[in-house]
Amino acid sequence: MLLRKARERWGWDLPGLRRSLWMIAADGGDLAALQALADQALAARPGLLPVLSAPPGPLLAALSRRLPHETVLPLPHLAALRRACTARRPVVVVLGGDSARGRARWHRRLASLGVAVLAATQPDA
C-alpha cells in the first residue's frame, strides 16, 4: 500500500484522464474557495472532468469518502508535476494552498508547462 501511494505521488501510477479541471487543495480550508473558482471555470469551459488533489493523509482520505463519485487523487510531488500534467491533461488548474510561497511555486511551475491557473489569491513573486 505504501509503495502504491509513493508511486502515485511521484506520478508513476496515475490514471490517464481526458481534458480536466484540476483543483489542488493544500488544506481543508481551501475547499470552499476552490469550489467557487471551479464552478466559474466549469461554467466557462463545460465538459471538463473535475479532478481534486490533496496531499496524502487524512484530508485525502476524508475527501475520497465525502466525494465518492468524484475523481480524487493524491497531490503529486512538485518534481513530478510534468508527468502529472501529462496524465491529467488539465485545461485549467484551480490552485489553493497553505502558504503564499507554496502557491507561487506551484503557479510558476504550472505556467511554465502552459497550463492556465486560477488562484484564490495572487501568487507572490
C-alpha positions in Angstrom: 0.0 0.0 0.0 2.8 2.4 0.8 4.6 1.6 -2.4 1.5 2.3 -4.4 1.0 5.7 -2.7 4.6 6.6 -3.2 4.3 5.7 -6.9 1.2 7.8 -7.3 2.8 10.8 -5.5 5.8 10.6 -7.9 3.4 10.3 -10.9 4.1 6.7 -11.9 0.7 5.1 -11.3 -1.6 7.9 -12.4 -4.7 7.1 -14.4 -4.9 8.7 -17.8 -7.7 11.3 -18.0 -9.3 13.3 -20.6 -9.3 17.1 -20.5 -9.7 18.1 -16.9 -10.2 20.9 -14.4 -7.7 20.1 -11.8 -8.4 21.5 -8.3 -5.4 21.5 -5.9 -6.4 21.7 -2.2 -3.5 22.0 0.2 -5.7 22.1 3.3 -9.4 21.7 4.2 -9.9 25.5 4.5 -9.3 25.8 0.7 -12.3 23.8 -0.3 -15.0 26.5 -0.3 -12.8 29.0 -2.2 -11.7 26.3 -4.6 -15.2 25.1 -5.3 -16.3 28.7 -6.1 -13.5 29.2 -8.6 -14.0 25.7 -10.0 -17.7 26.4 -10.6 -16.8 29.6 -12.5 -14.2 27.7 -14.6 -16.6 24.9 -15.4 -19.3 27.4 -16.4 -16.8 29.0 -18.9 -15.5 25.6 -20.1 -18.3 23.0 -19.9 -17.3 19.4 -20.4 -14.1 19.3 -18.4 -13.6 16.4 -15.9 -13.2 17.8 -12.4 -10.2 16.3 -10.6 -9.4 17.1 -7.0 -6.0 16.6 -5.5 -4.8 17.0 -1.9 -1.7 15.9 0.0 -1.7 12.3 1.1 -3.0 11.8 4.6 -6.3 12.4 6.5 -7.5 15.2 4.1 -7.2 13.0 1.0 -8.9 10.1 2.8 -11.8 12.4 4.0 -12.2 13.8 0.5 -12.4 10.3 -1.0 -15.1 9.4 1.5 -17.0 12.6 1.2 -16.9 12.7 -2.6 -17.2 9.1 -3.7 -18.3 10.0 -7.3 -15.6 12.5 -7.9 -12.0 11.9 -9.1 -9.8 12.4 -6.0 -6.1 11.8 -6.5 -3.1 12.4 -4.3 -1.2 15.7 -4.9 1.9 14.9 -6.8 5.3 15.9 -5.6 6.3 19.2 -7.3 9.2 17.4 -9.0 6.7 15.1 -10.7 4.4 17.9 -11.9 5.2 17.5 -15.6 4.3 13.8 -15.5 1.1 14.5 -13.6 0.1 17.2 -16.1 0.7 14.7 -18.9 -1.6 12.1 -17.2 -4.3 14.5 -16.0 -4.3 16.8 -19.1 -5.6 19.8 -17.2 -7.0 22.7 -19.3 -7.1 24.8 -16.2 -5.9 24.4 -12.6 -7.7 25.9 -9.6 -4.9 26.4 -7.1 -5.3 26.7 -3.3 -2.5 26.4 -0.8 -1.5 26.8 2.8 1.2 29.4 2.1 1.6 32.2 -0.4 5.2 31.0 -1.1 4.0 27.5 -1.9 1.2 28.8 -4.2 3.7 31.0 -6.0 6.0 28.0 -6.7 3.1 25.9 -8.0 1.8 28.8 -10.0 5.2 29.4 -11.7 5.7 25.7 -12.4 2.2 25.2 -13.9 2.5 28.4 -16.0 5.9 27.1 -17.4 4.0 24.0 -18.5 1.5 26.1 -20.4 -1.4 25.4 -18.0 -3.9 28.1 -17.2 -4.0 28.7 -13.4 -6.8 30.3 -11.3 -6.0 31.1 -7.7 -8.0 32.5 -4.8 -5.2 35.0 -4.2 -2.5 36.3 -6.5 0.8 34.5 -6.2 3.7 36.3 -4.6 6.8 36.9 -6.7 
